[in-house]
Amino acid sequence: MQHFKNLMLLILSFLITAILVFYFYFYVNGPLIKAKSAILIDATSEEIVYKKNEDTPFSSASLSKMMTEYIVLEQIQKGKIKWDDRVKISNSSIQMEGNNIDITFEDQITIRDLFHAMVLASDNSAAVFLAEHISKSEQDFTNLMNEKATQLGLSNKTYFANATGIMNKQKESKITALDASKLAQHLITDYPMILEITQLTSYQFTFKDIHVFNTNKMLYSLDSKIKFKGIDGLQTSFSNPAGYSFASTAKQGNKRFISIVMEANGENSAFIETKKLFTYGSDPTHLPSLQSIKDYVISWISLLQFENLFLQTIIIFVIISISLFVHIRKKDSEDF
C-alpha cells in the first residue's frame, strides 16, 4: 500500500512538473509569433508586453506610409494645407506600382480623397501625390520624413527612402518593430482622428465614382482566426521582397494596444499573428489553442529545442521527487 502511495506521489510530481514547464513556455515566453519581427506594447502605460527581434531593421514597405500620414496630418493641423485642397496629379506617378485608384492628370482629386486611398488601400500613387503637393518633390518630402523620425525619437536604424516604402535602386526604406510601434503611437496620440478613418471598411471619392476598400481584414472578416473585437487600425503592408507586415491597434477595456508584425509568411498570417498578440496582451492567462501548441512543438523540433525542454522537465521532476522522498522518509522516521 505504501509503495502505491509513493507511486501516486511520483506521478503527481510529474504532472506538476509538466504543468510548470507548460506555464513557462506558454505564459512566461508568450505566444509563438511566426514572423521575423514583432512587438506588442500597452499604449497606455508604454509597457512592452511582447517582443521578438524588435531592434532589428527590416524593409518597411508600406509601414513607411505611417510617417507620410503623420506629416500630412501635421500640415493640416498647422493650416498649411486643407482637406478640400485640390492636388495636381503627375503623369509619372499614375503608372507606378501599387496604384489602386483609376485617376488621370485631369481629375479633380482632394487631399481628403488621396489620404483615404493611402490609409485604407495603402495606395502608393496617393502617397506620392500628397508628398509632391506638400514638398514640391518626393525627395524633399523624404528628407522631411527622416527629419521627423529624429524629432519623434526613432532610432538611426530606421531610414525612409521615399514616401511609399517601395524599394528603389538607390536605397531601401528600413524600420525596426520598436520604431514602428513608436511611430504608430505618435500617430494615434497626436492625431487620434486617424482612427476615424482606419476603422472604415470603404470610402468613396468626392468628385469621382471611385471606391477604395480597407485592406485590414481584421475589421470585417468572418474568419474567426482573423477577426478581433476592438481593432480599429492601422496600416497594412506588402512588397515582394519583404512579404506581409501589419501595424495594428486595438482597444480592450481601458487599455489600448499597438502591435507590429513584420515579414509574416502570408497576408492572413500577418493578421493571425496580430490576433495572437492582442489576445495575449488582453488576457495573458488565456489558454493557447491547439494550433498554438502545434506551432510550439514544431518549433522545438525544428530548432532542436525539444532536447532542452526534455532536460528541463527531467531536472524539475528529479528535484520534486527528491523533495517528496525526503519528506516521506522524514515522516516514516517520525512514525517509527
N, C-alpha and C positions, 0 to 999 in steps of 0.2 A: 504493500500500500504506500509505504514511504517513497519507494522508487517511482511509483506512478505520480505522486505529488511532485517529486523532483523533475520528472519528465515534463509535466504540465508547466512547471515554472520555467523550464528551459524553452519550451515552445512559446510561452507568453513573452519571455525576454526577447526571443527572435522577432515576434510580431511587433514589440515595442521598438526594436532596432529598425525594422523595415519602415515603421511609421516615421521615426526620426529622420531617416535618410530621405523618405518621400517628402517630408516637410522641408528639408533643407533644399532639395533640388527644385521643388515647385514653388515655394513661397519665399525662401531667402534669396535664391538666384533670380527669381522672377520668371516670366514666360520665355519660351524659346522663340525668338523672332527670326524668321527666315528672310533676312535682308542683310546687306553688307554693313549697314549702319542704322542706328535707331536711337531715339531718346523720347522720354515722356517726362514732362515737367508739370508740376502743380502751379498754374499761372498765378494763383492767389498768394501762395507762400514762396514761390520761386524755387521750391524744393525739387531736386531731380529724383524722380521716382524710379526710373529705369534708364539704363544707358548701355550702349554697345558701340564701340569704335566711334564715340561721339566727337572726338577731336581729330579724326582722320578726314581730310578733304576728299570729296568725290565730285564728279560732274554735277553741277547744279541744275542743268537743263532748265525746265520751266519754273523751278523754285526761285530762279532769278527774278521772275515777274513780281514776287512779293516786294522787292525793292522798287521796281518800277511803279507798282501800285502805291507804295508809301510816298514816293516823290510826287506823284500826280495828286494825291490827297493833300499833301503839304502845300503844293502850289495853289490848290483850290482854297484851302484854309487862309492862305496869305492874300488871296484876292488877285493873284497874278493871272489865273485862268478861271473860267466859269463852266459849269456843267453843260450849258447850252451853246458854248462856242463851237463854230464850225471848224473842222480840221481839214487842211489841204491833204489830198491823197496823192502820194507819189507813185508813179508807174512802176518803179523798181521794186517797191515793197509789196505790190499787189500780187506778184507771182512767186513770192518767197515760200519756202517750205513751212508747213503748218498754218497756212491761211485757210480758215474755215468759214469765211464770210464772202459772199458774192457781191463785190463792190467795184466800181470803176472810178477813175480820177475825176469824173464829172459829178459824182454823187455828193449830196449834202449830208455829211456824217458829223454827229456831235461828239464831244468828249464823253458824254454820258454813254452813248452807244458803244464807242470803242472801249471804254473802261469795262462795261459789262461783257463785251466779247472777250476781252483779255482775261477777266477774272473767272467767268463761267466756263468758257470754251478753251481757255488757255491759247487764244489766237495770237500768233506771232506777228502778223502784219499790224494788228491793232496796237500791240506794244510799240512797234517801230513808229507808227503814225503819231502816237502820243509823245514818244521821245523826241521826234523831229519837231513837233509842234511846240514843245517846251524849250528845247535847246538848239533848235535850227538844224542840228545834225545828231545822228545817233551816237557818234563818237564823243561829242561834247556831253551828251546825256550820260554816257557810260562813265565819263570822268566824274560827273556829279554823283553817280551811284556809288563809286568807290570812296568818294569823299564822305558821303552819308554813312557808309559802312563804318568808317573810322569814328564818326561822331556818335554812332549808336553803340559803339563798344564791341564791334565784331573783330575777330582776330585777324592777323595778317595771313592766315591760311586761306581766308575767303577772298575771292577775286572775281569781279564781274567784267566779262569781255564785251558784252553788249546788253541791250535791253531785254532780250528774249531768252538767253541761255543757250541758243543754238551754237553748236561748235563751229568755229570758223578756222581758216587755215593758219591764222596767226597764233591765237591763244584760245584757251578753253576756260569757261567760267567754272569756278570751283567754290564749294561751300562745305563746311562741316555740319553735322547734325546739330551740334550745340549752337553754332552761329545761326542756323536756320530757325531754331526754336527761339532764339533771342530776337531775331528779325520778326518772326510771327507774333511774338509777344508785344513788341513795339507797335506793330501794325494794328493789332486789335485793341491795344490800350490807348494809343494816341488818337486812333481814328476808329472808334467802335462801330461807326455806321457801316464799315466794310462788311460786317456780319449780316446786315440787312440785305446785302447783295449776294454774299456767298451762300446763303441758305435758300436762294431762289432756285427753282428747278429749270426755269427758262426765262427768256427776255425777248421782247420784240422791239426792233429799232424804231426810232421816232418817225423818220420820213421815208422809210422804205420797208417793204414787206419781207423783212429778214428776221428769222428767229434763231437765237443761239440757245443751246441747251447745256445745262451744267454737267460736267464730266465726273462730278463727285457722286458716284453711285450709292454711297453710304446714306445719302439723303432720301432716296426713293426706291432702292432695290427691294424686291420681295424675297431675296435670298437671305435667310436668317444668319448665314455666315458673314454677311457683309453689313446689313442694315444695323444701325446703332442709334438708339434713342438719345437725343440730346446733342447730336452733332449738328454744327451749323457753319462749317467751313473746312478747308480754306483754299488750298491750291494743289491741283493735280499736276503731274509732270511725267513726260515720256520723251525719250530720244533713243535712237537705235543703239548707240554705244552704251548709254547709261541705263537703259531699261526703265522701269517704273519706280517713281518716287511719289511721296504724298506728304504734304504738310497739312495737318488737320487740327481742329479744336472742337471740344465738346463741353457742355455744361452738365454737371452731375450734382444735383442739390445746390449747395452753396459754393461748390468748387468748380473751377474751370481748368481743364487740362489741355495741354498742347502736345501733339505727337508729331514726330518726324520719322518717316521710314524711307530709307534711301536704297535704291537699286535692288528692289524685290524682283522675284522671278517672273512675275506677270502682273497684269492690271488688277485682276481680282485678288492676287496675293498681297498687293500693297494695301488693299482695303481690309483683307482678313487679318493681316499682321497689325494694322492700326486698331482694329476691334479688340484684338488680344491685349494691346497696351491699355486701351481705355477701360476694358473690363478689369484688368489687374489694378489699375490706378483707383478705380471707384470702389472695388471690393477685393483687396489682396487675399482674403480668405476664400475666395471663390474657387470651387473645385475645378481643376482643369478638365477639359473634355477628353474623350478617348483619343481624338486626333492629336491633342497636345501631348498626351502620354506617348503615343506612337512616334511623334516627332522627336521627343527626348530619347527614346530607345534607339531610334535610327541614328541620332546624333552621337550618342555614346559609342555605338558600334563603329560608325564611320570615323570618329575621331579617336578611336582606341581608348575611350574613357570608361568603358564598361569594366575593365580590369580594376581601375581605380575605385569605381563605385563598389565593386565586389569586396575589395580590400577594406574599404571604409566600413562596409556593413559587417564584415567579419570582426574587425577591431572593436567596433561598438558592441557587437554581440558577445565577444570574449570578456570585455570589461563588465558588462551587465551580468554575465554568467558567473564570473569570479565573485562579484559582489553578492550575488544570490547564494553561492556556495559557502562563502564566509559567514553570511547571515544564518544559513541553515546549520552549519557546524557549531556556531556560537549558541544557537537555540538548543541544539541537541546536548551540548555541554551543560547548559543551564538546567535542562530537564533531568539530566543524569545526576 
